[in-house]
Amino acid sequence: MTTATVTANRERESLGEFLLRAPAVGPALALIVAIVVFSLATDTFFDLDNLSTVVQQSLVVGTLALGQTLIILIAGIDLSNAASMVVATLIMAKLAAAGTNGFVALLAGIALTVLVGLFIGTLATRIKLPAFIITLGTFTGLTAVAKLIAGGQAVPVTDGLLQWLGTKRYLFGGIPITYGMTLALIMFLIVWYSLTKTAWGKHVYAVGNAPESARLSGIKVNRTVISVYLVAGFCFGIAAWQALGRTPNADPNQFQLGNLDSITAVVLGGTSLFGGRGSVLGTLFGALVVAVLRSGLTQMGVDGNYQDLATGALLIAAVVVDRIARRQQQS
């Protein structure tokens, strides 16, 4: 083997190691490429108002993906997160329509999503059921509950607090932002800090990498898993609030693919479906990629079914890349 070949192999290994250490780099580059492509393909995409709208459209999926990131980091998954969020929006809207204080209605919706998280986490740790099976059953049940609560029709939301996150302000006099954007940014920063700077975050990664090794090292694995589902449930409750701020109607038929979109955002963001590797920064980029893709294709006149097809293809490609990266890391 020549010296040049050895040097080239080392460079490739260094690049692979870098991408494994910084999984957010890939989705960041993908986001830049997508923005450039759609800006060239349409006359309206690269506009401040449109870019603001794209970010607003990413808020619900992004907040769902934030909670999903924590769950996938421990090698779990939640297929019921969007259904839980939809039920929460209906509870908030129904209570507000009945005259309940908006803050109380908001707390009731968040309490529902947290209780769902506790339910899933308890079954996963105490009975050792696979998260896929638990959340698939929970998804089916919550979808039926949403339709029963709604009675076949959307529930309008008139309470100011429940719509507050959709309130628009202008930064520097011209950049449109909403309170929902600010809240989402704060949540991502809090979760980032918790994962990277606290013992709890180290435990989350350890459980995702090797739960038995984590247990032998003294980590309370079951407690960590339940705490992750509780925090994720809280994120899903905030996503419900984001949804009402975006569209002041609680509709049982909304966000039918929200669970898949959130998983796509997480995997596109570089978080491994096998647990133990990923970052919330990558998830943020992943959620923006999904929103940019849908917005750009819509402005190009692409049918919604083809948009779903493109999103599914991206998910499969991201999983394949993750699988290859894991094999290279183990070899």
Backbone torsions as a table, in degrees:
resi	resn	phi	psi	omega
1	MET	NA	129.0	-176.6
2	THR	-75.3	162.7	178.3
3	THR	-62.6	-37.7	179.6
4	ALA	-63.6	-39.4	179.9
5	THR	-66.1	-43.9	178.8
6	VAL	-61.0	-43.2	179.5
7	THR	-62.7	-42.1	179.5
8	ALA	-63.5	-41.0	178.5
9	ASN	-63.2	-41.2	178.5
10	ARG	-63.9	-39.0	179.1
11	GLU	-65.5	-40.4	178.3
12	ARG	-64.9	-41.4	179.1
13	GLU	-64.2	-39.4	179.6
14	SER	-64.7	-40.5	178.3
15	LEU	-64.6	-43.5	178.6
16	GLY	-61.6	-43.3	178.7
17	GLU	-63.5	-38.2	179.4
18	PHE	-63.3	-44.3	-179.4
19	LEU	-66.2	-32.9	177.1
20	LEU	-70.0	-36.6	179.6
21	ARG	-76.7	-28.6	-177.5
22	ALA	-124.6	72.1	-176.2
23	PRO	-65.5	-13.4	-179.4
24	ALA	-79.4	-12.2	-177.1
25	VAL	-65.3	-44.9	-179.3
26	GLY	-57.8	-54.6	179.4
27	PRO	-64.1	-30.1	177.3
28	ALA	-64.4	-43.3	177.4
29	LEU	-65.8	-40.7	178.6
30	ALA	-61.9	-38.3	178.9
31	LEU	-64.1	-43.9	180.0
32	ILE	-63.1	-44.7	180.0
33	VAL	-61.8	-43.8	-179.1
34	ALA	-63.1	-41.9	179.4
35	ILE	-63.4	-43.9	-179.9
36	VAL	-63.2	-45.8	-177.8
37	VAL	-61.1	-49.0	-177.1
38	PHE	-72.5	-27.7	175.8
39	SER	-67.4	-35.7	177.5
40	LEU	-77.9	-31.2	-175.8
41	ALA	-81.5	-21.6	-179.3
42	THR	-131.3	161.7	179.2
43	ASP	-93.0	-9.8	-171.5
44	THR	-113.3	-11.2	-172.2
45	PHE	-67.2	-49.3	-175.6
46	PHE	-85.5	72.5	-179.8
47	ASP	-136.4	140.9	-175.3
48	LEU	-56.6	-45.1	179.9
49	ASP	-63.8	-41.1	-179.6
50	ASN	-68.8	-43.2	178.9
51	LEU	-62.6	-36.8	175.8
52	SER	-64.1	-40.8	178.5
53	THR	-63.2	-40.0	178.5
54	VAL	-60.9	-44.0	179.0
55	VAL	-63.5	-42.9	178.2
56	GLN	-61.3	-38.6	179.2
57	GLN	-67.1	-25.2	-178.9
58	SER	-84.1	-9.8	-171.8
59	LEU	-63.5	-47.4	-176.8
60	VAL	-65.7	-50.9	178.7
61	VAL	-63.1	-38.5	179.1
62	GLY	-63.0	-41.2	178.9
63	THR	-70.4	-38.9	172.8
64	LEU	-60.4	-42.2	-178.3
65	ALA	-67.5	-29.7	178.4
66	LEU	-61.7	-48.5	176.4
67	GLY	-66.3	-38.8	179.3
68	GLN	-62.8	-34.1	178.6
69	THR	-58.8	-46.6	179.9
70	LEU	-59.8	-41.5	-178.3
71	ILE	-68.2	-42.7	-179.6
72	ILE	-69.7	-30.1	177.3
73	LEU	-61.3	-28.5	177.0
74	ILE	-95.6	19.2	178.4
75	ALA	66.6	27.7	174.5
76	GLY	-105.5	-169.8	175.5
77	ILE	-162.0	152.8	179.4
78	ASP	-132.7	104.6	177.7
79	LEU	-84.0	-6.4	-174.1
80	SER	-104.2	3.8	-172.0
81	ASN	-62.4	-43.1	-179.8
82	ALA	-69.0	-37.8	178.3
83	ALA	-65.1	-40.4	176.6
84	SER	-61.9	-42.3	178.9
85	MET	-63.0	-42.4	-179.2
86	VAL	-63.8	-42.9	177.2
87	VAL	-61.3	-39.3	178.9
88	ALA	-63.1	-40.7	178.4
89	THR	-62.6	-39.3	-179.8
90	LEU	-67.7	-40.1	177.8
91	ILE	-62.8	-46.2	178.5
92	MET	-59.2	-47.8	-177.1
93	ALA	-65.6	-43.2	-179.6
94	LYS	-64.1	-44.1	-179.7
95	LEU	-65.2	-42.8	178.9
96	ALA	-63.8	-39.7	178.7
97	ALA	-65.9	-27.8	179.1
98	ALA	-84.0	1.8	177.3
99	GLY	99.4	3.6	179.2
100	THR	-70.7	144.2	176.9
101	ASN	-55.2	139.1	-176.6
102	GLY	-59.4	-37.1	-179.7
103	PHE	-66.9	-40.8	177.7
104	VAL	-65.0	-41.2	177.9
105	ALA	-62.3	-41.1	178.3
106	LEU	-62.1	-46.3	179.3
107	LEU	-62.3	-37.5	179.6
108	ALA	-63.4	-41.5	178.8
109	GLY	-65.4	-43.6	178.7
110	ILE	-66.1	-38.2	178.4
111	ALA	-60.6	-38.0	178.9
112	LEU	-61.3	-48.1	-178.0
113	THR	-67.4	-34.7	177.1
114	VAL	-67.3	-41.2	178.1
115	LEU	-64.5	-36.9	175.9
116	VAL	-63.1	-41.9	176.6
117	GLY	-61.4	-41.2	177.7
118	LEU	-63.4	-41.0	178.7
119	PHE	-60.4	-48.3	-178.7
120	ILE	-65.4	-45.5	-179.0
121	GLY	-62.8	-37.7	179.5
122	THR	-66.4	-44.7	178.8
123	LEU	-64.8	-36.9	-178.5
124	ALA	-69.1	-32.7	-176.0
125	THR	-96.0	-37.1	-175.4
126	ARG	-86.2	-40.9	-177.1
127	ILE	-102.2	-9.2	177.3
128	LYS	61.7	34.5	175.3
129	LEU	-78.3	146.2	176.6
130	PRO	-62.4	137.9	-179.0
131	ALA	-59.7	-33.8	179.8
132	PHE	-59.8	-46.4	-178.4
133	ILE	-67.7	-44.2	-179.1
134	ILE	-59.6	-49.5	-173.9
135	THR	-76.1	-26.0	174.1
136	LEU	-66.0	-44.8	176.4
137	GLY	-64.5	-40.8	178.8
138	THR	-64.4	-40.6	177.3
139	PHE	-58.5	-46.7	-179.7
140	THR	-62.2	-45.0	-179.4
141	GLY	-65.0	-44.4	-178.5
142	LEU	-68.3	-33.8	176.4
143	THR	-61.5	-41.6	177.6
144	ALA	-67.5	-40.7	178.9
145	VAL	-61.2	-41.3	179.8
146	ALA	-60.1	-43.1	-179.7
147	LYS	-68.7	-35.7	178.1
148	LEU	-67.4	-41.8	179.9
149	ILE	-65.6	-42.8	-175.7
150	ALA	-74.9	-24.6	-177.8
151	GLY	65.0	29.2	176.0
152	GLY	84.4	9.1	179.8
153	GLN	-145.5	155.3	179.0
154	ALA	-71.5	151.0	-179.9
155	VAL	-110.5	115.2	179.7
156	PRO	-69.1	147.9	-179.3
157	VAL	-116.2	121.0	-179.2
158	THR	-114.6	-9.2	-179.1
159	ASP	-68.0	132.2	-176.5
160	GLY	-63.7	-39.9	-178.5
161	LEU	-65.0	-41.5	-178.6
162	LEU	-67.0	-24.3	177.9
163	GLN	-96.7	-3.1	-168.6
164	TRP	-58.9	-36.4	-176.5
165	LEU	-66.3	-17.2	177.7
166	GLY	-87.5	-1.9	-179.7
167	THR	-63.4	129.2	-174.8
168	LYS	-101.1	138.0	173.0
169	ARG	-130.4	167.5	-177.4
170	TYR	-118.7	119.4	-180.0
171	LEU	-85.0	132.4	-178.7
172	PHE	57.1	25.0	175.3
173	GLY	82.2	-7.0	-176.3
174	GLY	-145.8	-14.3	-177.4
175	ILE	-95.9	111.7	-177.7
176	PRO	-74.8	126.5	175.7
177	ILE	-134.7	162.0	177.2
178	THR	-122.3	164.0	176.3
179	TYR	-63.5	-27.7	177.5
180	GLY	-62.9	-38.1	177.0
181	MET	-62.2	-45.3	-179.5
182	THR	-62.5	-44.5	179.6
183	LEU	-63.1	-42.3	179.6
184	ALA	-61.5	-43.0	178.9
185	LEU	-61.4	-43.4	179.2
186	ILE	-62.1	-42.7	-179.8
187	MET	-63.4	-43.5	178.8
188	PHE	-62.2	-40.1	179.5
189	LEU	-65.5	-41.4	179.9
190	ILE	-64.0	-46.0	-179.2
191	VAL	-67.4	-39.2	176.4
192	TRP	-58.5	-47.4	-179.8
193	TYR	-62.7	-42.4	-178.4
194	SER	-63.7	-37.0	-178.3
195	LEU	-77.5	-32.6	-172.8
196	THR	-101.4	-20.3	-172.1
197	LYS	-120.7	0.8	-177.0
198	THR	-124.2	160.3	177.8
199	ALA	-63.2	-36.4	179.0
200	TRP	-57.8	-43.6	179.3
201	GLY	-62.5	-42.3	177.7
202	LYS	-62.3	-37.3	178.1
203	HIS	-66.0	-38.1	179.2
204	VAL	-60.7	-48.1	179.6
205	TYR	-65.2	-38.9	-179.2
206	ALA	-65.0	-42.4	178.9
207	VAL	-64.7	-38.9	178.8
208	GLY	-67.8	-36.3	-179.8
209	ASN	-71.7	-50.6	-176.1
210	ALA	-158.7	92.1	-175.6
211	PRO	-59.1	-36.6	-179.1
212	GLU	-69.3	-41.3	176.0
213	SER	-64.1	-38.3	177.6
214	ALA	-62.5	-41.5	179.5
215	ARG	-64.2	-42.6	-179.3
216	LEU	-67.5	-25.2	178.9
217	SER	-85.0	1.1	175.4
218	GLY	102.1	2.2	179.5
219	ILE	-78.0	134.0	176.4
220	LYS	-78.3	90.9	-172.5
221	VAL	-61.9	-49.4	-178.6
222	ASN	-60.8	-41.9	179.5
223	ARG	-63.3	-40.6	179.2
224	THR	-64.9	-43.3	-179.9
225	VAL	-61.9	-46.5	-179.9
226	ILE	-63.5	-41.2	179.8
227	SER	-62.2	-36.8	178.5
228	VAL	-63.8	-44.8	-179.9
229	TYR	-67.5	-31.5	177.2
230	LEU	-68.7	-46.4	179.1
231	VAL	-64.0	-41.2	177.7
232	ALA	-62.2	-41.4	177.5
233	GLY	-59.3	-39.7	176.6
234	PHE	-62.3	-42.3	177.4
235	CYS	-60.1	-39.5	-179.5
236	PHE	-67.5	-33.6	175.7
237	GLY	-65.7	-40.8	176.3
238	ILE	-66.0	-34.4	176.5
239	ALA	-61.6	-36.3	176.4
240	ALA	-62.9	-41.7	177.4
241	TRP	-63.8	-41.9	176.9
242	GLN	-60.0	-40.6	-178.4
243	ALA	-63.4	-40.6	179.4
244	LEU	-70.4	-31.0	175.5
245	GLY	-70.1	-32.0	179.7
246	ARG	-76.9	-46.0	179.5
247	THR	-134.5	111.0	-174.5
248	PRO	-74.7	48.0	175.8
249	ASN	-143.5	133.8	175.1
250	ALA	-96.1	111.1	-173.8
251	ASP	-121.3	124.5	-179.3
252	PRO	-65.1	-15.5	-178.4
253	ASN	-96.1	1.0	178.3
254	GLN	-77.0	154.3	172.1
255	PHE	54.1	41.4	179.1
256	GLN	-65.3	-27.4	176.4
257	LEU	-106.4	17.4	-178.1
258	GLY	-61.3	-36.2	179.7
259	ASN	-65.1	-43.5	-179.9
260	LEU	-70.0	-37.6	177.8
261	ASP	-63.7	-38.5	179.9
262	SER	-68.2	-39.8	177.3
263	ILE	-65.2	-41.1	177.9
264	THR	-59.9	-45.0	179.5
265	ALA	-61.4	-40.9	-179.0
266	VAL	-66.3	-46.9	-177.4
267	VAL	-70.1	-40.3	175.0
268	LEU	-60.7	-30.0	179.8
269	GLY	-77.2	1.1	175.2
270	GLY	95.4	2.8	176.8
271	THR	-79.8	130.6	-176.0
272	SER	-77.4	133.3	176.0
273	LEU	-65.5	-14.2	-179.4
274	PHE	-93.2	2.7	173.1
275	GLY	87.0	159.8	170.9
276	GLY	85.1	-5.6	-178.6
277	ARG	-144.6	132.2	178.4
278	GLY	150.5	175.9	-178.9
279	SER	-152.7	154.6	178.1
280	VAL	-73.6	-25.3	175.8
281	LEU	-64.1	-42.5	176.1
282	GLY	-61.8	-40.2	177.9
283	THR	-62.3	-40.1	177.4
284	LEU	-59.3	-47.1	177.7
285	PHE	-63.7	-40.7	-179.9
286	GLY	-61.4	-42.5	178.5
287	ALA	-64.1	-39.0	178.5
288	LEU	-67.8	-35.7	177.1
289	VAL	-61.8	-44.3	179.2
290	VAL	-61.7	-44.7	-179.2
291	ALA	-66.1	-42.5	179.2
292	VAL	-63.6	-42.6	179.5
293	LEU	-59.6	-49.1	-178.3
294	ARG	-66.2	-43.1	-179.4
295	SER	-65.8	-44.7	-178.7
296	GLY	-64.2	-44.3	179.6
297	LEU	-66.1	-35.5	177.4
298	THR	-63.3	-44.6	-179.9
299	GLN	-67.9	-22.9	176.0
300	MET	-85.2	-3.0	178.0
301	GLY	82.2	20.1	-179.9
302	VAL	-79.2	134.8	-179.8
303	ASP	-59.8	146.4	-178.1
304	GLY	-59.5	-33.3	178.5
305	ASN	-63.9	-38.3	177.6
306	TYR	-71.0	-29.5	175.2
307	GLN	-64.7	-42.7	177.0
308	ASP	-63.3	-37.7	178.3
309	LEU	-62.9	-43.1	179.5
310	ALA	-64.9	-40.8	178.7
311	THR	-63.6	-42.7	178.2
312	GLY	-63.5	-40.2	178.3
313	ALA	-63.7	-38.9	177.1
314	LEU	-62.3	-41.6	-179.8
315	LEU	-62.1	-47.4	-179.6
316	ILE	-61.9	-43.0	-180.0
317	ALA	-62.2	-40.8	-179.9
318	ALA	-65.1	-39.6	179.1
319	VAL	-66.8	-39.7	177.9
320	VAL	-61.9	-45.3	178.7
321	VAL	-61.4	-42.7	179.3
322	ASP	-62.3	-41.7	-179.7
323	ARG	-63.3	-43.4	178.7
324	ILE	-63.3	-43.1	179.6
325	ALA	-61.8	-40.4	179.2
326	ARG	-64.6	-40.3	-180.0
327	ARG	-65.9	-40.9	178.4
328	GLN	-65.4	-35.4	-179.6
329	GLN	-68.8	-33.9	-178.1
330	GLN	-81.8	-21.1	-177.1
331	SER	-82.7	NA	NA
